[in-house]
Amino acid sequence: MGKMSEFIQNRKIRILLCVELVLLFIGVAGLFGKHGIVVGTEETDRLLGEGVSLPAGVYTARLYYDTEEDQVSAFGVALDVEPYRTLQCNFAPLYAGIQVGECQFYLLDGVEHLRVEVLDNGAESLQVNGAEIIAGTGRSRVFLFWVILGSLLLNGVLMLAMENRRQRIPAEKKLVIFGIPGLALLSSLPVLVDYNMIGADLVFHLMRIEALAEHILRGELAVRIESMWLAGHGYANSVFYGDTFLLIPALYRLLGFSPDVAYRLFVVTVNLATAYIAYLSFSKCFRSRAVGMFGCVLYTLMPYRIYNIYNRAAVGEYTAMIFLPLLAWGFYRIYTEDSGQKGYLWNWLIPAAGFTGIIQSHALTCEMAGVFVVFLCLFLWKKTFSPRTLQVLTLTVVMTAAINAWFLVPFLDLMMADQYYFGHNANVMIQNRGVLPAHLFYTLQAGGASSRFAETGMVDTEPIGIGMALLVCVVLWIGLCLRHSKETLTEEQRREKKAANILLFLGCVVLFMSTCYFPWDALSAWNRLFATLNGSLQFPTRLTGIAGTCMVMPACVMAGWALRENWKTLTGKWVLLLIGAVAVIFTTYQVNDLLLTRGDFIKLYSGQGVGHSAVLGAEYLPEGASLEHMTYHASVLSEGVEMTSYRKKGLTAQAHVKADSGYIDFPMLYYKGYEARDKATGEKLPVGKGDNVDVRVEFPQGFEGEIQVRYAGMWYWHVAEAVSGITVVGLCGAAIYGRMQKRGIMRVQK
C-alpha cells in the first residue's frame, strides 16, 4: 500500500490517471451508443442501389433470400470509391436452405454510399427478399480493451521506474522483467502485421474459434458437439480436440475484434505464456534467474516452435508446447530430490499441471509426452520403484485423470463408440515423412515451404530443427563433461551431470526417431498396435518439440556451471550471452524470412467468411458420413410419417409428428449421446444412425405428438464433470488453507 500511495501522490502520475479515467469514460459511454438495426428492410432498394451513409464502427449486414443452389452466391458490402483502408469486409457465402445470410464488416471511418452487394455468379434461382444493417458496440469494447491494457502496462512501467529510483532493482530481475516480453515480441514479429500467413491448419482453427465464440454468445458454455460445423449438422471437434485455451481468442472475438486480429492476439498471448512458463520452470529447476532466462531464450526461440506457429498454424501443438517445460521441471524434481525429505510427495503437482495443459491443448502431444515419460521412468527404474517415488508418480497419474475427467471420459467414450475417419491413419506409412540428417544440423533456419523431404530433399525445406544455439550448448556440455572428472565435482554437480546426460541421451534418441532412418514402416508392418500409434503420429517431425525440451535441460546445467566458474580466458557469463545472441539473431532471420517469402496470406474480417466445413481431413467424421451431404437440407421422412411443424436451433429440433410407424432423419450428424422425447409424456424414442449418418428417430405405430431431439451426452459424463470440479475446488481450498497456515506460523514467529 505504501508503494501505491507514493505512486498516486506524484503530481504527474495523477494527471496521467485522470487522462486514463477520461478515456475509460469515453469507452464506457460508447457502450450505450446507437446499436441494433440502423438500416431496415424497408430501405432494401436503397441498400442495394445508391447505398447509405454510416459512421465508423462494427456492423453486420443481413440478407434475406431464397436460392436452390448452394454456395454459388455470396454477399457483402462495398463502396464505389473506397478511401484507403476504411472498409474491412469479406464476402460471405449464401447457402440454400437457410434464407438468411450475415456478414460482419468494419468501418474505420465514416463513409457515404455504402451498399449491400450480391454476387450471384450465375445463380438463376437467387431471389433477394430484403436487406438490413445492424450496428454493434464492438468498436467501443475494443477501445476499452486497449485503454485498460495500455494503462496497466504504462502504470506498471512507471511504478517499476519509481521503485528502481528508490532502491535499485537487481540486474537479473530487470533481465526477467524485460526479457520475457522481449522474447515474446521477437517471436511474435510475423503477426505484427495486418494479415495472417496461411498455415496448413489455419482455416480449421479459425473455424474452431468462431464456433466457440458463437456458442458463448448463445449462452452455451459446455458444448460437446458444435452446431456451426457442417451446415448445422454438428461436429465432435470439442470432444476429440481440447479447446479450453481457445476461449482466449473466442473472448477476443466477443470483445469485437475480427477473426483475423483475434488470432494474432492469441499468438502473442501464447508466446508470452510460453516465455513465462519456460522461465519459471528452468529457474525453479536450477534455483537461478539467470539460468532460467537462458533456458527461456533457448526454448522460446526454438526454430521448431516458430515453425509450428507460422508454417503450420498448428494451434494445438504450439499451445501444448507452453506446458512441456512444466514436465521437465516436475520430473527433474521427482528424480533429483531426496524422496525422504518433507514435502516430496507434493511434487506431483507440477507434472500434473503440465499434463493438464497439454491434454487441454493437443491430445497427440500428450500421447508423445506420456510415452516419453514412461521410457524415462523405466530408464530410471531403481528410483521409479522406490516406495515414495512410486507414490508421487501414481498421484501424478490419478490427479491428472481426476482434473481432466470432464474431458477424458467423453473423449474415450466416443472414441470407442464408433469408427471415424481418423482410423484411416493406421494404414499410413510415415517413415518417408521423417527429416534428413542434414535437418538436425540445419542452423540458418529460413522460412521454407516444402515438407516433402523424400521428393525434394532440403530444397526450400521447412525450418524443422532445434537450432544453432541449442546445438552449441550440446557441444559445450559434452566438452564440460570431458573436462571435469567425477572427483572434481560436488555432490550437487554429480547429480546435475547425471540428470543432464540422461536427458541428452534420450533427446538424441527422440531426434533420431524424427528422421527418415528410424524404422517406422517396419514397426507398422510388424504389429497392428504400432501401425495405429504410428499412423496417429502422422509426422515423425512432431517429436522435435520433445527432443528440444530434453536438450534445454543439459544446456541449463551447463549455464549454471558456467556462472559458478570461469572458463580459462572467457567468463561463463560472456559465453552464455554469446549463445543467447546467437539464438536471437538466428530467430530474427527466421521470422524475417517468413515475412519476406511466404506469399499466401489471409485477411478475415467476417466469421461467416470461413464457411462451415473446414474440417481438414475430416478425422472426427463417423464412417459412412459424406461431406457432400452436409448441406442445409430438410429432414427426411419415411413413408407413413407426417411432420406438421418443425423448428431447429443448434442441435435441438422440435417437431409435431404423426406416424403409423417409421422414422425421421434429422439434419444432424449422429454421435453417441443424442436423445429424443415425447414432450407431453417424457417418453424416450429410439435414436440411431440414419442414411448418411444423420440422426434417425423411430416412431411406434400410431404415434402422434410433439417431440424434441437434442444432443444431451451421457449421464456419466456429468459425473466426470463433477469429479473434475470437486478435485479443482479441493486443490484450491488446500492451497488457500496452506497459505493461511503459513502466514499464521510467520505471525507467531514474529
C-alpha positions, 0 to 999 in steps of 0.5 A: 500500500505504501508503494501505491500511495507514493505512486498516486501522490506524484503530481504527474502520475495523477494527471496521467490517471485522470487522462486514463479515467477520461478515456475509460469514460469515453469507452464506457459511454460508447457502450450505450451508443446507437446499436441494433438495426440502423438500416431496415428492410424497408430501405432494401432498394436503397441498400442495394442501389445508391447505398447509405451513409454510416459512421465508423464502427462494427456492423453486420449486414443481413440478407434475406433470400431464397436460392436452390443452389448452394454456395454459388452466391455470396454477399457483402458490402462495398463502396464505389470509391473506397478511401484507403483502408476504411472498409474491412469486409469479406464476402460471405457465402449464401447457402440454400436452405437457410434464407438468411445470410450475415456478414460482419464488416468494419468501418474505420471511418465514416463513409457515404454510399455504402451498399449491400452487394450480391454476387450471384455468379450465375445463380438463376434461382437467387431471389433477394427478399430484403436487406438490413444493417445492424450496428454493434458496440464492438468498436467501443469494447475494443477501445476499452480493451486497449485503454485498460491494457495500455494503462496497466502496462504504462502504470506498471512501467512507471511504478517499476521506474519509481521503485528502481529510483528508490532502491535499485532493482537487481540486474537479473530481475530487470533481465526477467522483467524485460526479457520475457516480453522481449522474447515474446515480441521477437517471436511474435514479429510475423503477426505484427502485421495486418494479415495472417500467413496461411498455415496448413491448419489455419482455416480449421482453427479459425473455424474452431474459434468462431464456433466457440465464440458463437456458442458463448454468445448463445449462452452455451458454455459446455458444448460437446458437439458444435452446431456451426460445423457442417451446415448445422449438422454438428461436429465432435471437434470439442470432444476429440480436440481440447479447446479450453485455451481457445476461449482466449481468442473466442473472448477476443472475438466477443470483445469485437475484434475480427477473426483475423486480429483475434488470432494474432492476439492469441499468438502473442498471448501464447508466446508470452505464456510460453516465455513465462512458463519456460522461465519459471520452470528452468529457474525453479529447476536450477534455483537461478534467474539467470539460468532460467532466462537462458533456458527461456531464450533457448526454448522460446526461440526454438526454430521448431516452435516458430515453425509450428506457429507460422508454417503450420498454424498448428494451434494445438501443438504450439499451445501444448508446447507452453506446458512441456517445460512444466514436465521437465521441471516436475520430473527433474524434481521427482528424480533429483530430490531426496524422496525422504525429505518433507514435502516430496510427495507434493511434487506431483503437482507440477507434472500434473499441471503440465499434463493438464495443459497439454491434454487441454491443448493437443491430445497427440502431444500428450500421447508423445509426452506420456510415452516419453515419460514412461521410457524415462521412468523405466530408464530410471527404474531403481528410483521409479520403484522406490516406495515414495517415488512410486507414490508421487508418480501414481498421484501424478497419474490419478490427479491428472485423470481426476482434473481432466475427467470432464474431458477424458471420459467423453473423449474415450467414450466416443472414441470407442463408440464408433469408427471415424475417419481418423482410423484411416491413419493406421494404414499410413506409412510415415517413415518417408515423412521423417527429416534428413540428417542434414535437418538436425544440423540445419542452423540458418533456419529460413522460412521454407515451404516444402515438407516433402523431404523424400521428393525434394530433399532440403530444397526450400525445406521447412525450418524443422530443427532445434537450432544453432544455439541449442546445438552449441550448448550440446557441444559445450556440455559434452566438452564440460563433461570431458573436462571435469572428472567425477572427483572434481565435482560436488555432490550437487554437480554429480547429480546435475551431470547425471540428470543432464546426460540422461536427458541428452541421451534420450533427446538424441534418441527422440531426434533420431526417431524424427528422421527418415532412418528410424524404422517406422514402416517396419514397426507398422508392418510388424504389429497392428498396435504400432501401425495405429500409434504410428499412423496417429503420429502422422509426422515423425517431425512432431517429436522435435518439440520433445527432443528440444525440451530434453536438450534445454535441460543439459544446456541449463546445467551447463549455464549454471556451471558456467556462472559458478566458474570461469572458463580459462580466458572467457567468463561463463557469463560472456559465453552464455550471452554469446549463445543467447545472441546467437539464438536471437539473431538466428530467430530474427532471420527466421521470422524475417524470412517468413515475412519476406517469402511466404506469399499466401496470406489471409485477411478475415474480417467476417466469421461467416467468411470461413464457411462451415466445413473446414474440417481438414481431413475430416478425422472426427467424421463417423464412417459412412458420413459424406461431406457432400451431404452436409448441406442445409437440407430438410429432414427426411421422412419415411413413408407413413410419417407426417411432420406438421411443424418443425423448428431447429436451433443448434442441435435441438429440433422440435417437431409435431409428428404423426406416424403409423410407424417409421422414422425421421432423419434429422439434419444432424450428424449422429454421435453417441449421446443424442436423445429424443422425447415425447414432450407431453409424456417424457417418453424416450424414442429410439435414436440411431444412425440414419442414411448418411449418418444423420440422426434417425428417430423411430416412431411406434405405430400410431404415434402422434405428438410433439417431440424434441431431439437434442444432443444431451451426452451421457449421464456419466459424463456429468459425473466426470464433470463433477469429479473434475470440479470437486478435485479443482475446488479441493486443490484450491481450498488446500492451497488457500488453507496452506497459505493461511497456515503459513502466514499464521506460523510467520505471525507467531514467529514474529 
